[in-house]
Amino acid sequence: MSTPKTSTPAGDVATKDRAEVRKPRKHKVLLHNDDFTTMQFVVHVLQKFFKKSETEAMQIMFTVHHTGMGVAGVYPAEVAEAKVVQVTDYAQANQYPLKVTSEPE
């Protein structure tokens, strides 16, 4: 394979190296522990918005409860941000201060 040319003498075609194509980074949606949101509500949110089974939701809820934070799911950035807004709005509508954030995986 030849090196890309930087000049174009008559008849030659200039070529450029292609930029490396990378997949977009995924983002984790995180649930944070607080002293007011009930465990049952967290399990409900995990099932409703993240399509977790009851067993998975319970495991994540206990992780949140014991370590202070748990991963609800991993999504493309736009989906993760949308889920943060949806869950935050839902929690506020149900009078819970559940904190939901996202960060790059």
C-alpha positions in Angstrom: 0.0 0.0 0.0 1.4 3.4 -0.9 1.6 6.5 1.2 -1.0 9.2 0.7 0.2 11.9 -1.6 0.3 15.5 -0.5 0.7 17.0 -3.9 -1.1 16.2 -7.1 1.2 16.1 -10.1 -0.7 16.1 -13.4 -2.8 13.0 -13.7 -2.4 11.8 -10.1 -5.2 11.8 -7.6 -4.7 13.2 -4.1 -5.8 10.8 -1.3 -6.4 11.3 2.4 -6.2 8.9 5.2 -9.6 8.1 6.5 -10.5 9.1 10.1 -11.0 6.1 12.3 -14.7 5.4 12.8 -15.6 4.7 16.3 -18.9 3.5 17.8 -20.5 6.2 20.1 -19.7 5.7 23.8 -22.4 4.1 25.8 -23.7 5.8 29.0 -24.6 4.2 32.3 -27.9 5.3 33.9 -27.2 5.4 37.7 -29.7 5.4 40.5 -28.5 7.1 43.8 -29.6 6.1 47.3 -31.5 8.5 49.5 -33.3 8.3 52.8 -36.8 8.9 51.4 -37.4 7.0 48.2 -38.8 3.6 49.1 -37.2 0.3 48.0 -40.5 -0.7 46.4 -40.6 2.5 44.3 -37.0 1.9 43.1 -38.0 -1.7 42.1 -41.1 -0.3 40.3 -39.0 2.2 38.4 -36.5 -0.4 37.3 -39.3 -2.6 36.0 -41.2 0.2 34.3 -38.5 2.2 32.7 -35.6 -0.3 32.4 -37.6 -3.5 31.7 -35.9 -5.4 34.5 -37.4 -8.6 35.9 -38.4 -8.5 39.5 -35.3 -10.5 40.5 -33.0 -8.1 38.6 -34.8 -5.1 39.9 -34.4 -6.3 43.5 -30.7 -7.0 43.0 -30.1 -3.5 41.6 -32.2 -1.9 44.4 -30.1 -3.7 47.0 -26.9 -2.5 45.4 -28.2 1.0 45.4 -29.2 0.6 49.1 -26.0 -0.9 50.3 -23.4 0.9 48.1 -25.1 4.2 47.5 -25.5 3.8 43.7 -26.4 1.2 41.1 -26.5 0.9 37.4 -30.0 0.7 36.0 -28.9 0.2 32.4 -26.4 1.1 29.7 -27.5 2.9 26.6 -26.4 5.3 23.8 -26.0 8.8 25.3 -29.3 10.2 24.0 -31.3 7.3 25.3 -29.6 7.5 28.7 -30.3 11.2 29.0 -33.9 10.6 28.0 -34.3 7.9 30.7 -32.8 10.3 33.3 -35.4 12.9 32.5 -38.3 10.4 32.4 -37.4 8.7 35.7 -36.7 12.0 37.4 -40.0 13.5 36.3 -41.8 10.3 37.3 -40.2 10.3 40.8 -41.1 13.9 41.3 -44.6 13.3 40.2 -44.8 10.6 42.9 -43.2 12.9 45.5 -39.8 11.0 45.7 -36.4 12.7 45.5 -34.8 9.8 43.6 -31.6 11.1 42.0 -30.9 9.6 38.6 -27.8 10.5 36.5 -25.8 9.2 33.6 -22.1 9.0 32.8 -20.0 7.5 30.1 -19.3 3.8 30.5 
